[in-house]
């Protein structure tokens, strides 16, 4: 079944029975389309935690990018939930960011992040070079 038909299940954070890779790709697309829907971010973080450390870091980085300085309790809670799924250096950098020791812009880049300013800038540059807007 197409995952679009399971969107309500995903938004309810019930990912049981959904293949993590399928959930990751679907939720990545949805987060890109609707970056301000927090349920999609949380679902994507959960799917990423079932995949690999870099996907987990990227999903957290995207959430941090959207929230900026808001949602401190949510940022901390999600970090703690998936901390053991991150590489030590990535976890350390996120911890330093959450403790307000470094700005968001100093977090290491991840090619799997879809909302990172570097990704958005490259995407917009590509759209301009190719002649404009999607139809």
N, C-alpha and C positions, 0 to 999 in steps of 0.2 A: 504494500500500500504506500502511496506517495506520502512523504512526511508532511506535506502541507495539510493533509487531512487530519494529522495528529497534532496540529499546532496548539490546540487547547490543552492537550495532554502535556506538551512540552512547556507551555506557559505556566501550567500548574506544577512544573518541576517534577513531573512523573515520567522519568526516562526509562523505566523498566520495560524491557522487551524491545527497546530501540537500539540498534547496533550503534556503538559509540562513534564510529567513523561517519556513519550516515547522519547522526545527530550533529556532529561537529561541522560537516559541510553545510548542512541545512541551516543550522543556527548561525554560522558565519555569514551566510548569504543574508539571513534575516537581520542580523545585527548591523550589517552594512547598510541595508535598506532602511532600518528603523533603529538607529543607534541609541535613542532615548528610552527604549523599552527595557527596563531593568530585568524583567523576568527572562528575556531572551539572553541577556548577558549571564545571568546566574545559571541558566540551563547550559549555555555554552561552556562555562567554567566547569560544570559538573561533567559534561561530555569530555572535555579536554583532560580532566583528571583521570579518566578511564583510558586515555590514549597514551600521552607521553609528557615529559616535563616541559618541553618547549611549547607545546600547544597550551599547556596550563599557564605558563608564564605569559604567552601572547594574549590569552583570554583575559587574564587579570590586568595586563597592560592596557587593553582596550577599555575595560571597565574604568580603570583609573583615569584614562584619557577623557572619557565622557563625564565622569563625576567631578574631575578637577579637585577642588578642595572640599566639596560637599560629601556627605554620606560617610563620615569617618567610621562610624560603628559598622556599617555594611562592609566597607573596605577591609577593616580589621577582621571581621567575622569570616569573610570569604578567604582571606589570606590564611588564617588559622586552619580553616577546613581543608585546604589543599597544600599547606606548607610542606608536608612530607612527600608530595608529588613533584616538587621543584628541585632543580639542581641547587646545590649549596650557594653558589655565587649569585644566582638569580634571586634566591630567597633573601640573601643578605642585602641586595640592592633594594628589593621591595620593602624590606623591613626598615632600612634607612629612610626610604621615601615616606613610609607611614609614620615614622617617628619625626618627620619633618626635618631631617638632617640634610636631605638633598631635594632639589625640585624635580618635578615630573619629567622635565626635559633632560635630566641627567640619567634617567633609567636607560639601560642598554636597549638598543633596537632589537626587534624580533621580526624576521621576514614573515612570520605567521600572524602577526598583528595586522588587523585590517583598518583600524581607526587611527593609527599612529600618524602624526602630522607628516612624517616623511612619506608614508604610503599614500596619504590623501594628496599631497603635493605632486607625487609622481603620476598618480591616476589623473589628476586634473591637467597636468602637462600633456599627457598622452591623449586626452580627449581634445585638447586644443589643437594639437598637432594633427590629429586625424580628422579635423573638420567640425568638431562641436559636440552636440548633444546626442544622447541615445534616443532612439525612437520608441 
